[in-house]
Amino acid sequence: MKKLKVGIIGFGTVGTGVFKVLQNYKEITVKKIAVKNLNKKRNIENFDEKLLTNNAFEIANDPEIDVIIEVAGGVNPTFDILKTAINNGKHIVTANKELLAKKGSELFQIAKEKNVVILYEAAVAGGIPIIMPVKTILCANKISKIAAILNGTTNYILTKMHEQNLSYETALKQAQELGYAETDPTGDVEGFDAAYKISILSTISFNKKVSIDKIYREGITKITAQDIKSAAELGYRIKLIAMGQVLENGKIDVRVHPMLVAKKHLLAKVNNATNSIMLTGYPVGDLILTGPGAGSEPTASSVVGDLLVLASELEYSNAPLPQSICHHDEIADQIEIGETFNEYYISINASNNPGAIGIIGTICGKNNINISTIMQKGVKDDNTAEIVVITEKSKESDVQNALKELLQSDSIKNIDNLLRVMN
Ligand SMILES: NC(=O)c1ccc[n+]([C@@H]2O[C@H](COP(=O)([O-])OP(=O)(O)OC[C@H]3O[C@@H](n4cnc5c(N)ncnc54)[C@H](OP(=O)(O)O)[C@@H]3O)[C@@H](O)[C@H]2O)c1
């Protein structure tokens, strides 16, 4: 194999992991590493500080560098750096899901014109191989559905809320203390990170560009200890699910929101920071891949894997790998959340009078919603009761209309939560 020269942009959790793993490959030389702060102490044995630069464009413009590994994150200035590198004929390996979700189409278009490739196994579910399998060995399939746990931080918080009966706030604090959640956890807990990942995964799975702007997204910040408890009593676990499916009419339904997942479902058994992807395709059927969705070494596994595939291919040809070209030609016709059909969990705070359950039943019936379970959770000091309803499959817009109508009734004090259900 000819010697490959790489430049690494970013030397944090993932970058240092990649650098360490690359020490095992004599045929690969790391020529330069870009960081933000040259004064930061780098705890790596025998590390030559002369490799560092605080000008990433130096790497993007270096004629000797064949491949850029981008593990800095964010859109600015990363997009401009990668655009420059691609225009200079360099191949890209990246872990940056935000950049791909927001600017992927543009980057892939320039890469196509320049006959270079962008590989991004690490951008979705860290150490779990999913991008390359979908593009290579699963290419004989028509993939119709993905349901996945793609964010370790939220899965860790929900697991602790369930196991230790914690509030969301306490579980988040614990996760921050243990390094599972960032000081500003917004990207994870509000579902942005999972939305970036499902936009990338559903685009390559359904062969249509899924727009990040049209993905319905809801995080886990409104989940209460009571929701977790009620869900458990009903035989469910609450998980942040990223899902994508092709409907019978060809439209695409992609969203991220918490769901009650039946205990027997494999995704309900995925705990702590682990990620899991369930994929349904023809002819393969149902597949499930589970493993570490983040972390220095698991993510380095995917980054270096991409790099080695590229290195071996470049030995034989300078043409891009066919499986690494991303199809963005056809735009997905994505549906709104109101058009989706789901089973629902509705937690209602109602006056403790005999008519409340009847009112809920009547209003649901009027809005085409069949109730499969209704449960009253005791009476509070203010003489209100918590009523939990599980519905049969219903249209989201009908459910939203029913909730509005319920709130107009004197007997209904509040809708505490609405979650979708996966059996
Ligand atoms: N962490 C994970 O487990 C994981 C898993 C999958 C994917 N990813 C993705 O991988 C990427 C990196 O994540 P990370 O956790 O490794 O981040 P990180 O620990 O915060 O490291 C970011 C690195 O990028 C450098 N950097 C920031 N801005 C830069 C700029 N303008 N020019 C040059 N270098 C710059 C920083 O420099 P300084 O060191 O000087 O601050 C730092 O070394 C992100 O896109 C993330 O979404 C991460």
The ligand as a Gaussian input file, in Angstrom:
#p B3LYP/6-31G(d) Opt

LIG

0 1
 N      -17.195000      12.621000      21.460000
 C      -17.767000      11.596000      20.869000
 O      -17.884000      10.528000      21.473000
 C      -18.247000      11.694000      19.454000
 C      -18.849000      10.589000      18.850000
 C      -19.261000      10.658000      17.505000
 C      -19.070000      11.839000      16.810000
 N      -18.499000      12.913000      17.433000
 C      -18.290000      14.137000      16.659000
 O      -16.889000      14.337000      16.516000
 C      -16.591000      15.721000      16.489000
 C      -15.590000      16.057000      17.597000
 O      -16.128000      15.718000      18.854000
 P      -15.218000      15.691000      20.171000
 O      -16.085000      15.121000      21.240000
 O      -13.915000      15.060000      19.878000
 O      -15.043000      17.251000      20.433000
 P      -14.020000      17.970000      21.430000
 O      -13.509000      17.017000      22.437000
 O      -14.683000      19.206000      21.904000
 O      -12.794000      18.376000      20.487000
 C      -12.901000      19.351000      19.483000
 C      -11.525000      19.621000      18.946000
 O      -11.612000      20.482000      17.828000
 C      -10.684000      21.561000      17.997000
 N      -11.230000      22.725000      17.305000
 C      -12.357000      23.407000      17.560000
 N      -12.501000      24.411000      16.680000
 C      -11.461000      24.342000      15.848000
 C      -11.028000      25.118000      14.729000
 N      -11.727000      26.162000      14.308000
 N       -9.878000      24.776000      14.099000
 C       -9.151000      23.723000      14.535000
 N       -9.512000      22.947000      15.582000
 C      -10.638000      23.281000      16.225000
 C      -10.539000      21.760000      19.496000
 O       -9.310000      22.405000      19.757000
 P       -8.735000      22.606000      21.248000
 O       -8.336000      21.233000      21.720000
 O       -7.590000      23.506000      21.101000
 O       -9.890000      23.155000      22.043000
 C      -10.576000      20.299000      19.952000
 O       -9.313000      19.729000      19.875000
 C      -17.942000      16.440000      16.610000
 O      -18.436000      16.704000      15.333000
 C      -18.818000      15.402000      17.303000
 O      -20.181000      15.583000      17.038000
 C      -18.087000      12.867000      18.732000

